[in-house]
Amino acid sequence: MERIHYGEEIIEFGLPEKWRVVARGEPRPFPAVKDETEEVRRALKNPIGAERLSRLAKGRKNAVIITYDYARPHNVPKYVVPAVLEELNAAGLKDEQITLVMGGGSHVLPNDKQIESVYGKELLNRLRVVIHNPDDNLIFVGATSFNTPIFANNVVVEADLKIVVGWIYPHIKAGYGAGAKTIFPGVMGRESIAIHHAKHTLHPKSRPGILDGNPFREDIEEAARLVGGDYVVDVVMNAEKKLVRCVAGDLREAFREGCTYCDKIFCVDVPQTVDVVLTSGYPADTHLYQSLKGVGVAAEPIIKDGGTVIHSTPAYNGILEGTYKLFAETQGLLVSELVTLLQRGMRYDPRVAGFYKPEIGLGVSTVLLQMLRERLVRVIIVNKELPEDKLKRMGFESARSVEVAIDMARNWHREAEVAILPAGAETMTRISPS
């Protein structure tokens, strides 16, 4: 029997007789540190490409600590931020001079419960918290060499010292998440995000695991420099969601050091492209859109044209209304058309006007699905409750179980070479012939 994640649940299933598994892969075991706080302190005492934070912060009037939002499944800020505060306090900055900024890019704004889940009551009682809004309180700070206009959160721009706290993980287009990505798109305006994604999503080097020469990542790092990102504290987690390494220091150098650990854990070599990929949204099953990392990071790099992706996710918070509108409205557009119109900033063209509205924000998963459609790749969403009519209007096939999805796929692939990736959203694949 084979197995796949359905959220925290493990589902077992069998395969048709004429389907041949050529790759099975999931994150490799990697030992966790014994004490999370001590590991963060170790990194802060040994910064990469920068001086120690307690020295860097001396004489500063105030500071912001920028983190990710509720869409990420780890509570990293709860143990990283207190260690960062030790350094800032040692430099003479008091708690009232320090602001926590929750950066969610164009995600739906969080409620109080979600904010508490990220920070915990102790930090919320200790520090001022600002929730980034991609449509309000923005300052234009210039344009990158890629001509991407940078509208950033005013609290971040005006701060004297800017510290980024993030979690490094495989990313569909940016190579890896975290580093400068916590700033862009984390605390950017909707227009900046839409134009950036449109410019770089189709580039052949905008892929998981690629940093240098990847314009999606390079534009992000330029934007972070324009905003003035001073310092990063990033963590790498193993498949059990335990801390294995913390890196601190320069926004680019320290982050890249962390990526080497991420690659050792999450990269899976596949010998060839395949007809069918069975993957999942685990552990990014917050809602359908987030879960699609399992399609982009794990399946897309290895699926043949005309292939089938079977994607299992409980999508705990369902299909967000903005996500539904976004996917439904892009059905009639080619990727190249959508990208061209967005690049030109054509807000008033009826085909793209919606992407500048607060309820709809262009994301890489949207373009990813369009690219797969153009390659004639079918994506079957395995979910027990999501409305099947909605999924169809969004461009997906749907099934209530993995077995049903396999029966559907067998109609298209009597014989098939198959890859099975149980923890799709944190499995990064690459073709590597043996």
C-alpha positions as CSV (number, residue, x, y, z in Angstrom):
1,M,0.0,0.0,0.0
2,E,1.1,3.6,-0.7
3,R,0.4,6.5,1.6
4,I,-0.3,10.3,1.3
5,H,-1.0,13.1,3.8
6,Y,-4.6,14.4,4.1
7,G,-3.7,17.2,6.6
8,E,-2.4,15.4,9.7
9,E,-4.1,12.2,8.7
10,I,-2.3,9.6,6.7
11,I,-4.3,7.9,3.9
12,E,-3.3,4.5,2.4
13,F,-4.2,3.5,-1.1
14,G,-3.3,1.1,-3.9
15,L,-2.4,1.8,-7.5
16,P,-3.5,0.2,-10.8
17,E,-1.5,-2.7,-12.0
18,K,0.0,-0.9,-15.0
19,W,1.1,2.1,-13.0
20,R,4.8,2.1,-12.1
21,V,6.2,4.1,-9.3
22,V,9.5,5.7,-10.3
23,A,9.9,8.0,-7.3
24,R,8.7,8.2,-3.7
25,G,10.0,11.2,-1.7
26,E,9.4,13.2,1.3
27,P,11.6,15.3,3.7
28,R,14.7,13.6,5.1
29,P,15.1,13.1,8.9
30,F,17.2,15.8,10.4
31,P,18.0,16.1,14.2
32,A,16.3,19.0,16.0
33,V,18.2,21.2,18.5
34,K,17.6,20.6,22.1
35,D,16.7,24.1,23.1
36,E,15.1,26.5,20.5
37,T,15.8,29.7,22.4
38,E,19.5,28.8,22.9
39,E,19.8,28.0,19.2
40,V,18.5,31.5,18.3
41,R,20.8,33.1,20.8
42,R,23.7,31.1,19.3
43,A,22.9,32.5,15.8
44,L,22.5,36.1,17.2
45,K,26.0,35.8,18.8
46,N,27.5,34.5,15.5
47,P,25.9,36.7,12.7
48,I,26.7,36.0,9.1
49,G,27.8,39.0,7.0
50,A,26.9,41.5,9.6
51,E,27.9,42.8,13.1
52,R,26.0,41.6,16.2
53,L,22.5,43.0,16.5
54,S,23.2,44.5,19.9
55,R,25.9,46.6,18.4
56,L,24.0,47.4,15.2
57,A,21.1,48.7,17.3
58,K,23.1,51.1,19.5
59,G,22.0,54.7,19.1
60,R,18.8,53.8,17.1
61,K,15.6,55.6,18.0
62,N,13.2,52.7,17.3
63,A,13.0,49.3,15.7
64,V,10.4,47.1,13.9
65,I,10.5,43.3,13.9
66,I,8.7,42.1,10.8
67,T,7.2,38.6,10.8
68,Y,5.0,36.5,8.7
69,D,1.2,36.0,9.3
70,Y,-1.2,33.2,10.3
71,A,-0.9,31.5,6.9
72,R,2.4,30.0,7.9
73,P,2.0,26.9,10.1
74,H,4.8,27.5,12.7
75,N,4.9,29.6,15.8
76,V,8.5,30.7,15.2
77,P,8.0,34.3,16.4
78,K,7.0,33.1,19.9
79,Y,10.6,31.9,20.6
80,V,12.6,34.0,18.1
81,V,11.3,37.4,19.0
82,P,12.1,37.2,22.7
83,A,15.7,36.5,21.9
84,V,15.8,39.4,19.4
85,L,14.4,41.6,22.2
86,E,17.3,40.6,24.4
87,E,19.7,42.0,21.9
88,L,17.7,45.2,21.3
89,N,17.2,45.8,25.0
90,A,21.0,45.3,25.5
91,A,21.6,48.0,22.9
92,G,19.4,50.5,24.9
93,L,16.1,50.1,23.0
94,K,13.2,49.8,25.4
95,D,10.1,47.6,24.6
96,E,8.0,50.8,23.9
97,Q,10.5,51.7,21.1
98,I,10.0,48.4,19.4
99,T,7.0,47.4,17.1
100,L,6.0,44.0,15.8
101,V,4.7,44.2,12.3
102,M,2.7,41.2,11.0
103,G,3.3,41.1,7.2
104,G,0.9,39.1,5.2
105,G,1.3,40.6,1.8
106,S,-2.2,40.5,0.1
107,H,-3.5,37.8,2.4
108,V,-6.9,38.3,4.0
109,L,-6.3,40.4,7.2
110,P,-6.1,38.3,10.4
111,N,-8.6,38.2,13.2
112,D,-7.6,38.5,16.9
113,K,-7.4,34.7,17.3
114,Q,-5.0,34.3,14.4
115,I,-2.8,37.2,15.6
116,E,-2.6,35.5,19.1
117,S,-1.7,32.1,17.4
118,V,1.3,33.7,15.8
119,Y,2.6,35.8,18.7
120,G,1.1,34.5,21.9
121,K,-0.3,36.6,24.8
122,E,3.1,37.4,26.3
123,L,4.4,39.2,23.2
124,L,1.1,40.9,22.6
125,N,1.1,42.3,26.1
126,R,4.7,43.4,25.8
127,L,4.9,45.1,22.4
128,R,2.9,47.3,20.1
129,V,1.6,45.3,17.1
130,V,0.8,46.6,13.6
131,I,-1.0,44.5,11.1
132,H,0.0,45.2,7.5
133,N,-2.7,46.2,5.1
134,P,-1.7,46.1,1.4
135,D,-4.2,48.9,0.5
136,D,-3.6,51.4,3.3
137,N,-0.8,53.4,5.0
138,L,1.8,52.9,2.2
139,I,4.8,55.0,1.2
140,F,6.4,54.9,-2.3
141,V,10.1,54.3,-1.8
142,G,11.2,54.0,-5.5
143,A,11.5,51.3,-8.1
144,T,13.9,48.4,-8.5
145,S,16.1,47.8,-11.5
146,F,13.3,45.6,-12.8
147,N,11.1,48.7,-12.8
148,T,8.8,47.3,-10.1
149,P,7.2,50.2,-8.1
150,I,7.7,49.7,-4.4
151,F,4.9,50.8,-2.1
152,A,5.7,49.7,1.4
153,N,4.2,49.8,4.9
154,N,4.7,53.3,6.4
155,V,5.6,52.0,9.9
156,V,8.3,49.8,8.4
157,V,9.7,52.5,6.0
158,E,9.9,55.1,8.8
159,A,11.5,52.8,11.4
160,D,15.2,53.4,12.3
161,L,16.0,49.7,12.4
162,K,14.3,46.9,10.5
163,I,14.7,43.3,11.6
164,V,13.1,40.4,9.7
165,V,12.1,37.1,11.4
166,G,11.1,34.2,9.1
167,W,10.9,30.5,8.3
168,I,12.9,29.1,5.3
169,Y,10.9,26.7,3.2
170,P,10.7,25.6,-0.5
171,H,8.8,28.2,-2.5
172,I,7.1,27.8,-5.9
173,K,8.8,30.8,-7.6
174,A,11.1,32.5,-5.1
175,G,13.4,29.5,-4.6
176,Y,12.8,29.5,-0.9
177,G,10.5,31.5,1.4
178,A,11.9,33.9,4.1
179,G,14.8,36.2,3.9
180,A,13.8,39.4,2.0
181,K,10.5,37.7,1.1
182,T,9.2,38.6,4.6
183,I,9.5,42.2,3.4
184,F,8.3,41.6,-0.2
185,P,5.5,40.8,-0.4
186,G,5.1,40.7,3.3
187,V,4.8,44.5,3.9
188,M,4.2,45.7,0.3
189,G,1.2,47.3,-1.4
190,R,-1.1,45.3,-3.6
191,E,0.1,47.0,-6.8
192,S,3.7,46.2,-6.1
193,I,2.8,42.6,-5.5
194,A,0.7,42.2,-8.6
195,I,3.3,43.8,-10.9
196,H,6.2,41.8,-9.4
197,H,4.4,38.5,-9.8
198,A,3.4,39.4,-13.3
199,K,6.9,40.3,-14.3
200,H,8.7,37.2,-13.1
201,T,6.3,34.2,-12.6
202,L,6.9,32.8,-16.2
203,H,10.7,33.1,-16.1
204,P,12.4,29.7,-16.4
205,K,14.6,30.3,-13.4
206,S,11.7,31.4,-11.2
207,R,11.5,27.9,-9.6
208,P,11.8,26.1,-6.3
209,G,15.4,25.9,-5.0
210,I,16.8,28.5,-7.4
211,L,18.1,31.8,-6.0
212,D,20.9,33.2,-8.1
213,G,19.7,34.2,-11.5
214,N,16.0,34.0,-10.4
215,P,14.4,37.3,-11.1
216,F,11.5,36.6,-8.8
217,R,13.9,36.4,-5.9
218,E,16.3,39.1,-7.1
219,D,13.6,41.7,-7.4
220,I,12.4,40.8,-3.9
221,E,15.9,41.4,-2.5
222,E,16.3,44.7,-4.3
223,A,13.0,45.9,-2.9
224,A,14.0,44.9,0.6
225,R,17.2,47.0,0.2
226,L,15.1,50.0,-0.9
227,V,12.9,49.6,2.1
228,G,16.0,49.3,4.3
229,G,16.0,45.8,5.6
230,D,18.8,45.7,8.1
231,Y,19.0,42.3,9.6
232,V,17.4,38.8,9.3
233,V,16.8,36.0,11.8
234,D,15.5,33.0,9.9
235,V,14.9,29.4,11.0
236,V,14.9,26.0,9.3
237,M,12.5,23.4,10.5
238,N,12.6,19.6,9.9
239,A,9.6,17.6,8.8
240,E,8.5,17.2,12.4
241,K,8.2,21.0,12.7
242,K,11.2,21.1,15.0
243,L,13.9,23.7,14.8
244,V,17.2,22.4,13.3
245,R,19.0,25.6,12.5
246,C,18.8,29.4,13.0
247,V,20.7,31.9,11.0
248,A,21.1,35.6,11.7
249,G,22.8,38.6,10.1
250,D,22.8,40.0,6.5
251,L,19.5,39.8,4.8
252,R,21.0,38.0,1.8
253,E,24.0,36.1,3.1
254,A,22.5,34.7,6.3
255,F,19.4,33.6,4.4
256,R,21.4,31.7,1.8
257,E,23.3,29.9,4.5
258,G,19.9,28.8,5.9
259,C,18.8,27.6,2.5
260,T,21.6,25.1,2.4
261,Y,20.1,23.3,5.4
262,C,16.6,23.5,3.8
263,D,17.9,21.9,0.6
264,K,19.4,19.0,2.6
265,I,16.0,18.2,4.2
266,F,13.4,18.9,1.6
267,C,14.9,18.4,-1.9
268,V,13.9,15.1,-3.6
269,D,15.6,13.9,-6.8
270,V,13.3,12.3,-9.4
271,P,14.9,10.4,-12.3
272,Q,12.5,11.6,-15.0
273,T,9.3,13.4,-15.7
274,V,6.1,11.4,-14.9
275,D,2.5,10.9,-16.1
276,V,0.9,11.1,-12.6
277,V,2.0,12.8,-9.4
278,L,0.2,12.1,-6.1
279,T,0.9,15.0,-3.7
280,S,-0.7,16.9,-0.9
281,G,-1.0,20.3,0.7
282,Y,0.6,19.2,3.9
283,P,1.6,21.1,6.0
284,A,0.2,24.2,4.4
285,D,-3.5,23.1,4.5
286,T,-4.7,26.4,6.0
287,H,-7.0,26.9,3.0
288,L,-7.1,25.7,-0.6
289,Y,-4.9,28.5,-2.0
290,Q,-2.1,27.9,0.5
291,S,-2.3,24.1,0.0
292,L,-1.5,24.5,-3.7
293,K,2.2,24.8,-2.8
294,G,2.0,21.0,-3.0
295,V,1.2,21.3,-6.7
296,G,3.8,24.1,-7.4
297,V,6.8,23.0,-5.4
298,A,6.4,19.2,-5.6
299,A,4.4,18.3,-8.8
300,E,4.9,21.0,-11.4
301,P,8.6,20.5,-12.0
302,I,8.2,16.8,-12.7
303,I,4.8,16.4,-14.4
304,K,4.7,15.6,-18.2
305,D,2.6,17.7,-20.5
306,G,-0.9,16.1,-20.5
307,G,-0.2,14.5,-17.1
308,T,-2.4,14.4,-14.0
309,V,-1.8,15.8,-10.5
310,I,-3.8,14.2,-7.7
311,H,-3.7,16.8,-4.8
312,S,-5.0,15.8,-1.4
313,T,-5.9,18.6,1.1
314,P,-8.5,19.1,3.9
315,A,-8.2,22.9,3.2
316,Y,-9.3,23.6,6.8
317,N,-10.7,27.1,6.0
318,G,-12.2,26.1,2.7
319,I,-12.0,28.2,-0.4
320,L,-11.6,31.9,0.4
321,E,-14.0,34.1,-1.6
322,G,-11.2,36.1,-3.1
323,T,-9.5,32.9,-4.2
324,Y,-12.7,31.7,-5.9
325,K,-13.1,35.0,-7.8
326,L,-9.5,35.0,-8.7
327,F,-9.4,31.5,-10.3
328,A,-12.8,31.9,-11.9
329,E,-12.0,35.2,-13.5
330,T,-8.7,34.0,-15.0
331,Q,-10.2,30.9,-16.7
332,G,-10.6,32.7,-20.1
333,L,-7.1,34.2,-20.2
334,L,-3.8,32.8,-21.4
335,V,-1.0,33.2,-18.9
336,S,0.9,35.4,-21.4
337,E,-2.1,37.7,-21.8
338,L,-2.6,38.1,-18.1
339,V,1.1,38.7,-17.4
340,T,1.3,41.3,-20.2
341,L,-1.7,43.3,-19.0
342,L,-0.6,43.3,-15.4
343,Q,3.0,44.3,-16.3
344,R,1.6,47.3,-18.1
345,G,-0.4,48.3,-15.0
346,M,-3.6,48.3,-17.0
347,R,-5.9,48.8,-14.0
348,Y,-8.9,49.7,-16.0
349,D,-8.9,46.9,-18.5
350,P,-11.9,44.8,-17.6
351,R,-9.9,41.6,-17.9
352,V,-7.5,42.7,-15.1
353,A,-9.2,45.4,-13.1
354,G,-10.1,42.8,-10.4
355,F,-6.5,42.1,-9.6
356,Y,-6.1,45.6,-8.2
357,K,-9.2,45.3,-5.9
358,P,-8.8,44.5,-2.2
359,E,-10.8,41.3,-2.5
360,I,-8.6,39.8,-5.3
361,G,-4.8,39.7,-5.3
362,L,-2.8,37.9,-8.0
363,G,-0.8,35.1,-6.6
364,V,1.7,32.7,-8.1
365,S,-0.7,29.7,-7.6
366,T,-3.1,31.4,-10.0
367,V,-0.5,31.7,-12.7
368,L,0.8,28.2,-11.9
369,L,-2.6,26.7,-12.6
370,Q,-3.0,28.6,-15.8
371,M,0.4,27.3,-16.9
372,L,-0.6,23.8,-16.1
373,R,-3.8,24.2,-18.1
374,E,-1.9,25.4,-21.1
375,R,0.3,22.2,-20.8
376,L,-2.9,20.2,-20.7
377,V,-2.2,19.0,-17.1
378,R,-5.3,18.1,-15.1
379,V,-5.3,18.8,-11.4
380,I,-7.7,16.7,-9.3
381,I,-8.4,18.1,-5.8
382,V,-9.1,15.4,-3.3
383,N,-11.3,16.9,-0.5
384,K,-14.2,15.5,1.5
385,E,-16.3,18.7,1.7
386,L,-15.4,21.5,-0.8
387,P,-18.2,22.3,-3.3
388,E,-17.4,20.4,-6.4
389,D,-19.2,22.9,-8.7
390,K,-17.0,25.7,-7.3
391,L,-13.8,23.6,-7.9
392,K,-14.9,23.0,-11.5
393,R,-15.5,26.7,-12.1
394,M,-12.0,27.3,-10.7
395,G,-10.5,25.0,-13.3
396,F,-10.0,21.8,-11.1
397,E,-11.3,18.3,-11.3
398,S,-12.5,17.0,-7.9
399,A,-12.9,13.7,-6.0
400,R,-14.0,12.8,-2.5
401,S,-11.2,10.2,-2.0
402,V,-7.8,9.3,-3.4
403,E,-9.3,6.0,-4.7
404,V,-11.9,7.9,-6.7
405,A,-9.2,10.3,-8.1
406,I,-7.1,7.4,-9.1
407,D,-10.0,5.8,-11.0
408,M,-10.5,9.1,-12.8
409,A,-6.9,9.3,-13.7
410,R,-6.8,5.7,-15.0
411,N,-9.3,6.8,-17.7
412,W,-6.6,9.1,-19.0
413,H,-3.5,7.0,-18.2
414,R,-4.0,3.3,-18.7
415,E,-0.3,2.9,-18.2
416,A,1.6,5.5,-16.2
417,E,4.9,6.4,-14.5
418,V,4.1,7.8,-11.1
419,A,5.7,9.9,-8.4
420,I,4.3,9.8,-4.8
421,L,5.1,12.8,-2.6
422,P,3.2,12.5,0.7
423,A,4.1,15.9,2.2
424,G,3.8,17.9,-1.0
425,A,3.9,21.5,0.3
426,E,7.3,21.0,1.9
427,T,8.8,18.6,-0.8
428,M,10.9,20.3,-3.4
429,T,11.5,18.1,-6.5
430,R,14.1,18.3,-9.3
431,I,14.8,16.1,-12.2
432,S,18.1,14.3,-11.6
433,P,18.7,11.2,-13.8
434,S,20.7,8.5,-12.0
